């Protein structure tokens, strides 16, 4: 007969494994998105177990989830590989993300309250601290910018009531972010322009001008993707 202590221990272990599984998925996804593992890189268990300090079983489950999300591919006899990138895929991802983001922003503006407005302003302020820096200093803080950029865009749609809508736009955001890294060494002038775009998007959202906010976000996303398409 299994004791209560043993049962409790198994539950705690299960929680740890579940938490560790979620953590490795998030870390793997982040490393793929930020090009730590470049497109078409073989993902070897020997290397991954050392980097993430988890067992092969947890890694396999995490990689399988990323296969379903489109960040990793699995080929018989060859194992797991970072998914390739292409102009065609970027164009498709951009089209889906624009439609999802427009719907999420409209819903968020309709339901956002005072707390939502405060979060948008705070997220924009944190992002602007980096975007106002000279280009060389900004590039030194590129990792911070990536997180704050994500936080800002998520703050705009945070009041969206559609749970699946929010999940799907988040998945597409990650996919688009992977391509965005291809332009991280863009000419200096781009930083100032994107800073102005973020300011206008925030202003339109806080003014509850849904039509303008939707138009601005579409232009914002399209411009970034168009530049990446030229590189591909």
N, C-alpha and C positions, 0 to 999 in steps of 0.2 A: 504494500500500500504506500502511495506517495504522501509524504508528510506535507503539512501546510507550509513549512519552511522551504521544502524543495519546490513546491508549486510557486511560491513567491519568488524564489530564486530564478525559476524558469521564465516567469513573467518579466522580471527585471532584465534578464538576458535578452528576451525577445524585444523589449523596448529599446535596449542598446543596439541590437542588430538593425532594428527598423530605423532608429535615428542615424546609425552609421551608414545605412543604405541611402537614406535621403541626403546625408552630407556628401557622400562620394558622388552622387548624381549631380548635385549642385556644383561641386568643385570641378568635376570632369566637364560639365557643360560650360562653366566659366572659362576653363582653360582652352576649350575648343573655340568658344566664341572669341576669345582674346588672342587666338593664334599661337598659344603656347604649343599646341599641337596643330600644325598646319594641315590644310586639306590633303587627303590621301595618305596621311601618316599612319603606319601600322601601329596599333595599340597593343603592346606586348605586356602580358600579365606580369612578367618578372620585373619590368620597370614600374608598372602601375602599382603593384603591391608595396613597393618601397616608397613611392611618392605619396600615396594616400594612406598607407599604414592600415590596410584592410585585407581580408582574406580573398581568395580567388572567387569563392561563391558570391560574396557581396559585390565584388567587381563585375562578375558576369551578369548579375541581376541589374546593376546600374547601367552597364553598357547596353543591355537588352532594352532598357527603358529609353535610352538615347537613340537606339535604332528606331523605335516607334516614333520618336520625335523628329527624326530626320537628320540628326547630327552625326550619326555613326552608321556604317554599313557592315553587314556580316556576310562573308562569302565562305562557302564550304571549302575546307582545306586551307584557308588563308586567315581565318579569324576576323577580328574586328579592325576596322579602318575608319579614320575620320572621313566623313562624307566629302566628296569633291564639290567644287563651286563651278558655276557656269553663268553665262549671261542669261540664258533662257530661264534658269531657276530663279535668278535674282529678279527678273521681270515679273515672273509669276508671284513670288513672295511679296514683292512690292505692291502688286495689284490687290492681293488678299489683305495685306496689312493696312493699306489705305482705307479700304472699305470697313474693316473691323474697327480701326481707330476712329474713323469719323462717327460711327454709330456709338462707340463707347464714350467719346467726348460729348456728343449731344445728350446722351443719357445722364452723364455725370453732371453736366451743367444744369439739367432739369432737376436733379435731386440734391445737388451740393448745398451744404449749409455753411454757417460761419466757420466751423472747424475746418471744413474742406478748404475754404478760401485761405485760412491761415496756413494750412499745410502747403498749399500751392505757392504762396508767397515765400515761405521758409525754404522750400525746395529750390525755388528759382534763385533766391539769395545765395544759397550754398553753391549752386552751379555758377552763378555770375562771378563769384570770388575768383574762380579759376579762369573763366572765359575772359576776364578783364586783364589777365596777366599778359606780358609780352610772350610771343610765340615760343621762344626757347624755354622759358620758365613753365609755360603751360604744358609743353611736351614732357618735362620732367615730372609733372603731376598727371600724366595721362591716365593712369589707373584710377586715380581719384575722380578725374573728369568722367570716366566711363560710368562709375557708380552714381555720381551725382546727376549725370545726364539721364540715366535710367530712372532715378528717383523722381526727377522733375516730370518726366513724361508720365510716370505712373501716378504722380500726385494729381495731374490734370484729369485722369480717368478714374480716380479712386472712388468717386461717389457713384460710379456706374452700378446699377442694380442687377444687371445680367451676369451671373456668375460664370456661365460658360462663355459668354462674350468676352469677359475679362481674361479668362484662361486662354482662349484662343488668340486674342491680341497679344498676350504676353509671350506665347510660343512664337508667334510671327515676329515680335520685337527681337527676341533672341536670335532668330534666324537672320534677320536683317542686320543686327549688330555684328554678326560674324563677317558680313560683307563690308560693313562700315569700317572695320579695322584696316581694310585695304587702303583707306584714304587718310589714315591717321597722320601721315607725313605731308599733308596737303599744304599748298602755299599759305603763307602767313595771313593773307587777307581774308581767307575763309573763316577764321575764328571770329572776327568782328561781325561778319554778316550773319553767322549762325547765332551769335549772341543777340543781335537785333531781332532775328526771327523768334527766338525763345521769348523775348520780351513782349513782342506783339501777340504771340499765342496766349501768354499769361493774361495780358490786358483784355483780350477778347473774351477769354473764359470768365474772368472776374466781372466783366461788364454784362455777362449773360448773353453775349451776342453769338448765338449758336452758329448762324450762317457764316459769319466772319471767321470764327474759330475753326470750323470745319474746312473752310477754304484755305486758311493759313497752314493747317496741319497737312493738308494734301500737298500743297506747294513745297512745304518743308521736307516731307518724305521723298517726294518725287525728285527734288533737286539733288539730294544726297545720292539716291539710287542712280540717277542719270550720270553722275560723275563716276560712280563705280563701274557702270556699264562700259564707259569709255576705256577704263583700265583693263577690263576683261576681254 
